[in-house]
Amino acid sequence: MTDTQAIDATGLTKRYGEVVAVDRLSLTVAPGEIHALLGLNGAGKTTTIRMLLGMVRPTAGRVSLLGTRVRPGAHAVWSRVGYLVETPAAYPELTVTENLVVAARLRGLSEDAPVSEVITRLDLGAYAHHRARTLSLGNAQRLGLAKALIHRPALLVLDEPANGLDPAGVAEIRALLGELARDGVAVLLSSHILTEVARLATRIGVLDRGRLVWTGATADLIAHARPRLTVLVRDRDAAAAALHAAGHPVSRTGDNGLELEDERAVGRPEEIATLLVTAGCPPSRLAVERDDLETCFLRLVSTS
Ligand SMILES: Nc1ncnc2c1ncn2[C@@H]1O[C@H](COP(=O)(O)OP(=O)(O)OP(=O)(O)O)[C@@H](O)[C@H]1O
């Protein structure tokens, strides 16, 4: 059953009165894939994740997880799904180990091996006997992830998993999720931090005001970056006039900057340099640049 999608959602919609929190969202996540839902605050990430997990009833649409339709009474699939949504809850007076033993028992696991396994995996060894209420936000997040993983799920759904983690913690989680994905686990996570997502996810879905406005391989997001020729000149007005007269559409940036996006300019920057020198406006800088991922993302959500 290798072609069964870990997540298969079609036409998912959630309305709260006048507000359309999620609008006809369709999404598939395959085993071994790390798929990120990326969106600004209020884009609909949490609502989507809660619908996928059966915690919020969709106004319309359907969800299947690991080949099983999510609906009331369909219990079996949850034994193969791990999740972490919002701030992880733990029993504050119990230690890390005790919390995990409880989580394992609730999952119906009788042996203790998974507890020590996730303590090692999440690097919680030094805190194993600390009460949960004394943990830092980052370590509480680690404990939440350990609980999500204790039953070795085939699908892991994480809402903002890097919340509260320092850069080293983010790197550890990235390595952990990479390892799980290589073992065939499907991961869906949400984030509003593009740089974090770009290094973690194999695929990205960009959510904007409830709609999935772009989806594709992470590497393809950068293909959305338009190349442009940026020019710095002392006499910008004269340079702009010369470029305009030669048929190049020009826009102004910063104090002395000009930008050209037409193919001719981007493809032959040396001709622009010659033209500017001839017009008596030698450029102090001239370079072909591409937007970074952040700019691509913001353009996707602002133009949708
Ligand atoms: N229970 C609710 N009742 C009314 N409106 C809601 C409810 N839950 C979410 N919304 C609205 O739905 C929209 C999407 O919210 P959601 O929490 O899913 O976004 P998000 O992308 O997770 O945002 P954030 O990154 O801030 O957590 C928002 O406009 C929000 O105000």
The ligand as an SDF file (V2000), in Angstrom:
LIG
                    3D

 31 33  0  0  0  0  0  0  0  0999 V2000
  -13.1360   29.4370   16.7740 N   0  0  0  0  0  0  0  0  0  0  0  0
  -13.0870   30.4740   15.9200 C   0  0  0  0  0  0  0  0  0  0  0  0
  -14.0930   31.3510   15.8240 N   0  0  0  0  0  0  0  0  0  0  0  0
  -14.0580   32.3820   14.9640 C   0  0  0  0  0  0  0  0  0  0  0  0
  -13.0200   32.6370   14.1110 N   0  0  0  0  0  0  0  0  0  0  0  0
  -11.9900   31.8030   14.1690 C   0  0  0  0  0  0  0  0  0  0  0  0
  -11.9420   30.6760   15.0650 C   0  0  0  0  0  0  0  0  0  0  0  0
  -10.7500   30.0280   14.8710 N   0  0  0  0  0  0  0  0  0  0  0  0
  -10.0960   30.7170   13.9100 C   0  0  0  0  0  0  0  0  0  0  0  0
  -10.8260   31.7680   13.4910 N   0  0  0  0  0  0  0  0  0  0  0  0
  -10.4150   32.7410   12.4150 C   0  0  0  0  0  0  0  0  0  0  0  0
  -10.0090   32.0000   11.2930 O   0  0  0  0  0  0  0  0  0  0  0  0
   -8.8850   32.6000   10.6760 C   0  0  0  0  0  0  0  0  0  0  0  0
   -7.7190   31.6070   10.6020 C   0  0  0  0  0  0  0  0  0  0  0  0
   -7.2410   31.3600   11.9240 O   0  0  0  0  0  0  0  0  0  0  0  0
   -6.0930   30.2870   12.2340 P   0  0  0  0  0  0  0  0  0  0  0  0
   -5.8900   30.2780   13.7160 O   0  0  0  0  0  0  0  0  0  0  0  0
   -6.4270   29.0090   11.5850 O   0  0  0  0  0  0  0  0  0  0  0  0
   -4.8320   30.9480   11.5070 O   0  0  0  0  0  0  0  0  0  0  0  0
   -3.2720   30.6150   11.6680 P   0  0  0  0  0  0  0  0  0  0  0  0
   -2.7050   30.6470   10.2840 O   0  0  0  0  0  0  0  0  0  0  0  0
   -3.0890   29.3700   12.4480 O   0  0  0  0  0  0  0  0  0  0  0  0
   -2.7460   31.8740   12.4740 O   0  0  0  0  0  0  0  0  0  0  0  0
   -1.5550   31.9890   13.5670 P   0  0  0  0  0  0  0  0  0  0  0  0
   -0.2640   31.8320   12.8480 O   0  0  0  0  0  0  0  0  0  0  0  0
   -1.7720   33.3650   14.0900 O   0  0  0  0  0  0  0  0  0  0  0  0
   -1.8270   30.9190   14.6020 O   0  0  0  0  0  0  0  0  0  0  0  0
   -8.5800   33.8540   11.4750 C   0  0  0  0  0  0  0  0  0  0  0  0
   -9.2200   34.9370   10.8460 O   0  0  0  0  0  0  0  0  0  0  0  0
   -9.2120   33.5630   12.8200 C   0  0  0  0  0  0  0  0  0  0  0  0
   -9.5820   34.7560   13.4630 O   0  0  0  0  0  0  0  0  0  0  0  0
  1  2  1  0
  2  3  1  0
  2  7  2  0
  3  4  2  0
  4  5  1  0
  5  6  2  0
  6  7  1  0
  6 10  1  0
  7  8  1  0
  8  9  2  0
  9 10  1  0
 10 11  1  0
 11 12  1  0
 11 30  1  0
 12 13  1  0
 13 14  1  0
 13 28  1  0
 14 15  1  0
 15 16  1  0
 16 17  2  0
 16 18  1  0
 16 19  1  0
 19 20  1  0
 20 21  2  0
 20 22  1  0
 20 23  1  0
 23 24  1  0
 24 25  2  0
 24 26  1  0
 24 27  1  0
 28 29  1  0
 28 30  1  0
 30 31  1  0
M  END
$$$$
